Amino acid sequence: MKSLIENRFSLLGLVLVALLALYGVASASQPKALAKPAQGLRKVPVASVTAVCPDTGDTAVGVVTPPGGQGPGAAAITVGDRRLDPPRTPGNLWHEKIPAKSGPLVVTATGSMAAGLEASQTRRETSGTHRGLAGVRCVEPAASTWLVGPGPAAADVALHLANPYPAPATVEIMVYAGEGPVVSDSGNVIILRPGESRTIDLKDVAPSPLVMAVEVRTSSGRVTAAARAVMHGGRGVDWLPASAPPATRVVVPGIPGGGGGRQLLVASIAETDALVEVKALTPDGTYALKGKELLEVPAGSVATLDLSSGIASRASAIVLTSETPIVAGLVVTGTGKKTDVAFTAGAAPIVLGSVVADNRTGGDKSSRLVLSAPEAAGRVSVQVLPREGQAPEPFEVDIPAARTKQVSLPKTDGPFGVLVLPASGSGPVYGGRVMDERIKKGLALTLQPLAAARVWALVPPITESVATVLP
């Protein structure tokens, strides 16, 4: 027996020696790999876009693709079971009034019609509880969307969800209030069937908050999320723009001058309190507002700061820094006997450009850009995209470093789109489009933070890794 065991171990040793010898020969004979330069993000043209306008009944919808796309392309626009005649070529605005009681409008595009396609909806009312301008950018489906604004104790807030895809989506709604996270008795998880849209009254989820931050996230599928707030007491109506995801540095752009109220809302989703540094970026420079330099936000809650006396008279942006991630928004209240309300939110710089699909000027109507360059000086080109005819030549705008600049858009007959592109060498530029109209007894207004244009997508490098096949 002893001899047998020794023979087995001897055989195993010979096998190991043979394998090591083969490995050594293979390593010595293998050609040396050529050193490859490190790859960064690649910029590739967007080839397909889906955007959903949340509630288009009795609203005007604008859809536009900027000029410059190469090759064939096509677009489709549907409202419920109806297919509308879509735009055919880039460069001109498609603009239609959608009948009352219509639901979400879905825009899809491929090829040259997808590169930069943008859509938005605007509703105008001169009386009643919906008096004012209410506009929103039509958004693409996402796995997570943040919305910051008034809560059900201050406004009737309706959350509009849509699943435009052929697979179901599992959606969870998280609400953060001034008192902390809110857990609904009825549960915050819903299932959206393929092609289903649903409107949720947020007072059924969280009835008591005066202010809130809402995250709509999916564990499967992707959905679009938008919220409309009708302020109590006839104080105006507008849609909440999607906020940039939680970060330790947030820029809230596109704040108009001209008087009225300015209320900053900051939410902390961390498990520890956040101490947030607040700075205003104005035409005169960046400075801390006296007595409002810091805002303490308890963990998992929303805090407010009244900035009316500090920035209301001047166009501006707010720069927030914190050691823990935050999301932020800002409530703008207009002037007059009857006020209107508008909202802006944390946004990303327009590194790839931005498009706004619905603008009006002339008469009592005004549209303008509020552009900010928090770091280095910025330069952008601005081009009007008309409803008909050839687009005029773009004009350039310089934004000094650490300044905000307001730019009036040219008077144009009818609605138009606008394309904003950063110039080569420009510092990061943040911005928003302000549209207002003087109607009886007060100013109606709506805001839209400039979002990254869907012209290009940044694709990370592909590397060989066993991680892609491991469970």
C-alpha positions in Angstrom: 0.0 0.0 0.0 2.8 2.4 0.9 4.5 1.7 -2.4 1.3 2.4 -4.3 0.8 5.8 -2.5 4.3 6.8 -3.2 4.0 5.9 -6.9 0.8 8.0 -7.1 2.5 11.1 -5.7 5.4 10.6 -8.0 3.1 10.4 -11.0 1.3 13.6 -9.8 4.7 15.4 -9.5 5.7 14.4 -13.0 2.4 15.8 -14.4 2.9 19.1 -12.6 6.5 19.4 -13.9 5.3 18.7 -17.4 2.5 21.3 -17.2 4.9 24.0 -15.8 7.4 23.2 -18.7 4.6 23.6 -21.3 3.5 26.9 -19.7 7.1 28.2 -19.7 7.5 27.4 -23.4 4.1 29.0 -24.3 4.9 32.2 -22.4 8.4 32.4 -24.0 7.0 31.9 -27.5 4.0 34.2 -27.1 4.4 37.5 -29.0 4.5 40.6 -26.8 1.2 42.5 -26.9 1.4 45.9 -28.4 0.7 48.7 -25.9 -2.6 50.3 -26.7 -3.3 53.9 -25.9 -5.8 54.4 -23.1 -9.3 54.9 -24.5 -11.8 57.4 -23.2 -15.4 58.1 -23.9 -16.4 57.9 -27.6 -18.9 60.4 -29.0 -21.4 58.7 -31.3 -24.5 60.1 -33.0 -27.8 59.3 -31.4 -29.7 56.9 -33.7 -33.0 56.5 -31.9 -35.1 58.6 -29.6 -38.4 58.1 -27.7 -39.9 61.1 -25.8 -43.2 61.3 -24.0 -45.2 64.5 -23.5 -47.2 63.7 -20.3 -50.6 65.3 -20.6 -51.3 67.1 -23.9 -55.0 67.8 -23.7 -55.7 71.4 -24.8 -52.0 72.2 -25.0 -49.6 73.2 -27.8 -46.8 70.7 -28.6 -43.6 71.5 -30.4 -41.2 69.0 -31.9 -38.0 69.8 -33.7 -34.8 68.2 -34.9 -31.9 70.6 -35.5 -30.3 70.7 -39.0 -27.2 68.8 -39.8 -28.2 65.2 -39.5 -26.8 62.9 -42.1 -28.5 60.0 -43.9 -32.1 58.8 -43.9 -34.4 59.3 -40.9 -38.0 59.2 -39.9 -40.2 60.4 -37.0 -43.6 59.3 -35.7 -46.1 61.0 -33.3 -48.9 59.2 -31.6 -51.6 60.2 -29.1 -53.5 57.2 -27.9 -54.6 55.3 -31.0 -54.2 58.3 -33.3 -51.1 58.8 -35.4 -50.4 62.4 -36.3 -48.6 63.7 -39.4 -45.0 64.0 -38.1 -42.2 66.3 -39.1 -40.4 65.2 -42.2 -37.1 67.0 -42.3 -34.7 68.5 -39.7 -34.5 72.2 -39.1 -38.2 73.2 -39.0 -40.5 73.1 -35.9 -43.6 70.9 -35.9 -46.2 72.7 -33.8 -49.8 71.6 -33.2 -52.6 72.2 -30.7 -53.7 68.9 -29.3 -57.5 68.6 -28.5 -58.8 68.5 -24.9 -59.0 65.2 -23.1 -56.0 63.8 -25.0 -53.5 61.7 -23.1 -49.8 61.4 -23.4 -48.1 62.1 -26.7 -45.3 59.8 -27.8 -42.6 60.9 -30.2 -40.2 58.4 -31.7 -37.5 59.1 -34.3 -34.6 57.2 -36.0 -31.6 58.2 -38.0 -31.1 61.8 -39.0 -34.5 62.7 -37.4 -33.4 61.4 -34.0 -30.1 63.4 -33.7 -31.1 66.3 -31.4 -34.8 65.7 -31.5 -36.6 67.7 -28.8 -40.2 68.1 -27.8 -42.1 70.2 -25.3 -45.7 71.1 -24.4 -47.1 74.4 -23.3 -50.6 75.2 -22.0 -51.9 78.8 -21.7 -54.9 79.8 -19.6 -56.1 83.3 -18.8 -58.5 82.6 -16.0 -59.5 79.9 -13.5 -57.4 77.6 -11.3 -55.1 76.8 -14.2 -54.4 80.5 -15.1 -50.9 81.0 -16.3 -48.3 79.3 -18.6 -47.5 75.7 -17.8 -44.7 74.1 -19.9 -42.6 71.0 -19.7 -39.9 69.3 -21.7 -41.1 65.9 -23.0 -38.7 63.4 -21.5 -37.3 60.0 -22.5 -37.9 56.9 -20.3 -35.4 56.5 -17.5 -34.6 54.2 -14.6 -34.6 57.1 -12.1 -36.2 60.6 -12.2 -36.0 63.3 -9.4 -38.6 66.0 -9.0 -38.5 68.8 -6.4 -41.2 71.3 -5.7 -44.3 72.0 -3.5 -46.1 69.2 -1.7 -49.8 68.4 -1.5 -50.3 70.7 1.5 -49.4 73.7 -0.8 -50.6 72.5 -4.2 -52.6 69.8 -6.1 -49.7 67.7 -7.4 -50.4 65.1 -10.1 -47.6 62.6 -11.0 -47.8 61.4 -14.6 -46.2 58.1 -15.4 -45.9 56.4 -18.8 -44.4 53.1 -20.0 -44.0 53.4 -23.8 -42.2 50.0 -24.2 -43.5 46.5 -24.9 -42.5 45.1 -21.5 -43.9 45.8 -18.1 -42.2 48.2 -15.7 -42.0 48.0 -11.9 -42.1 51.5 -10.4 -41.3 52.6 -6.9 -42.2 56.2 -5.7 -40.0 57.6 -2.9 -41.1 60.9 -1.2 -38.9 63.1 1.0 -40.6 65.9 2.9 -39.5 68.5 5.5 -40.2 66.0 8.2 -38.2 63.2 6.5 -39.0 60.2 4.2 -42.7 59.5 3.7 -44.0 55.9 3.7 -47.4 55.5 2.1 -49.9 53.2 3.9 -51.1 52.0 0.4 -47.6 51.1 -0.7 -45.3 53.0 -3.1 -44.8 50.2 -5.7 -46.9 49.9 -8.9 -46.7 47.9 -12.1 -47.2 49.7 -15.4 -48.2 47.4 -18.3 -46.7 47.8 -21.7 -47.9 51.0 -23.3 -49.7 52.0 -20.1 -49.9 55.5 -18.6 -51.2 56.5 -15.2 -51.8 59.7 -13.2 -51.3 59.6 -9.4 -52.5 62.2 -7.0 -49.6 62.6 -4.7 -51.8 63.5 -1.7 -52.7 59.8 -1.8 -49.0 58.9 -1.3 -48.0 61.8 1.0 -50.9 64.1 2.0 -49.1 66.5 4.4 -45.8 67.8 3.0 -45.5 71.6 2.2 -42.4 70.8 0.1 -41.1 67.6 -1.2 -38.5 65.7 -3.4 -39.8 62.7 -5.3 -37.8 59.9 -6.8 -39.5 57.7 -9.4 -37.3 54.6 -9.9 -37.8 51.3 -11.6 -36.5 47.9 -10.6 -37.4 46.6 -14.1 -38.2 48.5 -17.2 -38.0 52.3 -17.7 -40.7 54.9 -17.5 -41.2 58.6 -18.0 -42.2 60.7 -15.0 -43.5 64.3 -14.8 -45.5 66.2 -12.2 -47.8 69.2 -12.5 -48.4 71.5 -9.5 -51.6 73.7 -9.3 -50.9 76.0 -6.4 -53.6 76.5 -3.8 -55.4 79.8 -3.7 -55.0 80.5 -7.4 -51.3 81.2 -7.1 -50.4 79.7 -10.5 -49.6 76.4 -12.2 -46.6 74.7 -13.8 -44.8 71.5 -14.3 -41.8 70.4 -12.2 -38.7 69.9 -14.4 -36.6 66.8 -13.8 -33.7 67.5 -11.5 -30.2 66.4 -11.9 -29.5 63.3 -9.8 -28.0 63.6 -6.3 -24.5 65.1 -6.3 -22.2 67.0 -3.9 -22.2 70.0 -6.3 -25.5 71.2 -7.9 -26.1 74.2 -10.1 -29.7 75.5 -10.3 -29.8 77.6 -13.5 -32.2 79.8 -15.5 -33.6 82.0 -12.7 -35.2 85.1 -14.2 -34.9 88.6 -12.8 -37.9 91.0 -12.5 -39.2 90.7 -9.0 -41.4 88.3 -7.2 -40.6 85.4 -4.9 -37.7 83.0 -5.1 -37.7 79.9 -2.8 -34.8 77.4 -2.8 -35.6 73.8 -2.0 -32.8 71.3 -1.1 -33.2 67.7 -0.3 -30.7 65.4 1.3 -31.0 61.7 0.8 -28.0 60.8 3.0 -28.2 59.2 6.4 -26.4 62.2 7.9 -27.4 65.9 7.9 -26.1 68.0 5.1 -24.5 71.4 5.5 -25.0 73.1 2.1 -23.0 76.2 1.0 -25.2 78.5 -1.1 -23.8 81.0 -3.6 -25.6 83.2 -6.2 -24.2 83.6 -9.7 -25.4 86.9 -11.1 -24.4 89.4 -13.8 -22.1 91.0 -11.3 -20.3 87.9 -10.2 -20.5 85.1 -7.6 -21.2 85.8 -4.0 -22.6 84.4 -0.8 -25.9 85.9 0.2 -25.6 87.7 3.5 -27.1 85.6 6.3 -27.9 82.8 3.9 -24.5 81.4 3.2 -25.3 78.0 4.7 -28.4 75.8 4.7 -28.7 72.8 7.1 -30.7 70.0 5.6 -31.6 67.1 8.1 -30.9 63.6 6.8 -33.6 62.3 4.4 -35.6 65.5 4.3 -36.1 68.8 2.4 -35.2 72.3 3.6 -36.1 75.7 2.2 -34.4 79.0 1.9 -36.1 82.3 0.9 -33.9 84.1 -1.6 -36.4 86.7 -2.7 -34.5 89.6 -1.2 -31.2 88.4 -2.6 -31.7 87.6 -6.3 -35.3 88.4 -7.3 -34.3 91.5 -9.2 -31.5 89.9 -11.3 -31.2 86.9 -13.6 -29.1 84.3 -11.8 -28.1 80.8 -11.0 -27.6 79.1 -7.6 -24.4 77.0 -6.9 -24.7 74.5 -4.1 -21.9 72.5 -2.5 -22.2 69.8 0.1 -20.2 66.9 1.5 -23.1 64.6 1.0 -25.3 64.2 -2.1 -28.3 66.6 -2.6 -30.9 67.4 -5.1 -32.4 70.9 -5.5 -35.1 73.0 -7.1 -36.3 76.5 -7.0 -39.8 78.1 -7.0 -40.3 81.4 -8.9 -43.4 83.4 -8.2 -44.3 86.1 -10.7 -45.6 89.6 -10.1 -49.0 91.2 -10.4 -52.4 91.0 -8.7 -52.8 87.5 -9.8 -49.5 85.6 -9.6 -48.2 82.7 -11.7 -45.6 80.2 -10.6 -42.7 78.5 -12.4 -40.0 76.0 -11.4 -36.4 75.3 -12.2 -34.1 72.6 -10.9 -30.5 71.3 -10.7 -29.1 70.7 -14.2 -26.0 69.5 -16.0 -23.8 71.7 -18.2 -24.8 71.7 -21.9 -21.5 70.1 -23.0 -23.2 68.6 -26.1 -25.6 71.5 -26.7 -29.3 72.0 -25.9 -32.6 72.4 -27.8 -35.8 74.0 -26.6 -38.7 73.1 -28.8 -41.3 75.8 -27.9 -40.7 79.5 -27.7 -42.8 82.6 -28.3 -41.9 86.3 -28.8 -43.7 89.4 -30.0 -46.5 91.5 -28.6 -47.0 90.7 -24.9 -44.9 87.5 -25.2 -41.2 87.2 -24.4 -38.7 84.4 -24.5 -35.1 84.7 -23.2 -32.2 82.5 -22.2 -30.5 82.9 -18.8 -26.9 81.5 -19.3 -24.3 81.0 -16.5 -20.6 80.1 -16.6 -19.6 79.2 -13.0 -16.0 78.4 -13.8 -14.2 79.5 -17.0 -15.7 82.0 -19.5 -18.3 80.5 -21.8 -19.3 81.0 -25.4 -22.3 79.6 -27.2 -24.0 80.0 -30.5 -27.8 80.4 -30.6 -29.8 79.5 -33.6 -33.6 80.0 -34.1 -35.4 77.0 -35.7 -38.5 78.4 -37.4 -41.8 76.7 -38.1 -41.3 77.3 -41.9 -38.5 78.4 -44.1 -34.8 78.5 -43.8 -33.2 78.8 -40.3 -31.4 82.2 -39.9 -27.7 82.3 -39.2 -26.8 81.6 -35.5 -25.4 84.4 -33.3 -22.8 84.1 -30.6 -23.1 84.9 -27.0 -20.1 85.3 -24.5 -20.6 84.7 -20.8 -17.9 86.0 -18.6 -16.4 83.6 -16.1 -18.3 83.4 -12.8 -21.2 85.4 -14.3 -24.8 85.0 -15.5 -26.0 86.6 -18.7 -29.6 87.1 -20.0 -30.2 86.9 -23.7 -33.4 88.0 -25.3 -34.5 85.8 -28.3 -35.4 87.6 -31.5 -39.0 88.5 -32.3 -40.4 85.8 -34.6 -43.7 85.3 -36.3 -45.2 82.3 -34.5 -43.6 79.7 -32.3 -40.0 78.5 -32.9 -37.3 76.2 -31.6 -33.9 77.3 -30.4 -30.6 75.5 -30.6 -27.8 76.4 -28.2 -24.3 75.0 -28.9 -21.1 75.6 -26.9 -18.1 76.8 -28.9 -14.8 75.1 -28.9 -12.8 76.0 -25.8 -15.9 77.2 -23.9 -16.1 76.7 -20.2 -19.1 74.8 -18.8 -22.3 76.6 -19.5 -25.6 76.1 -17.6 -28.8 77.7 -18.6 -32.6 77.9 -18.8 -35.2 79.3 -21.1 -37.7 81.8 -19.6 -41.0 82.4 -21.4 -43.6 84.8 -20.1 -46.6 86.8 -21.2 -48.4 89.8 -19.8 -52.0 88.9 -19.3 -54.8 90.5 -17.4 -53.9 91.2 -13.7 -50.4 89.8 -13.8 -47.4 88.1 -15.5 -47.7 84.5 -16.6 -44.5 82.6 -16.9 -42.8 79.2 -17.3 -39.2 78.0 -17.1 -37.3 75.2 -18.7 -33.7 74.3 -17.6 -31.5 73.6 -20.6 -31.0 69.8 -20.9 -28.3 68.0 -22.8 -29.3 67.7 -26.5 -29.9 64.2 -27.8 -27.4 64.9 -30.6 -24.6 62.7 -29.3 -24.1 59.9 -26.8 -21.0 59.3 -24.8 -20.1 55.6 -25.0 -17.5 54.1 -22.6 -14.6 52.0 -24.0 -15.1 48.3 -24.4 -12.5 46.1 -22.7 -12.0 42.4 -22.4 -13.1 41.2 -19.0 -14.3 37.9 -17.5 -16.7 40.0 -15.4 -19.2 40.1 -18.3 -19.7 36.3 -18.1 -19.5 35.9 -14.3 -22.8 35.7 -12.3 
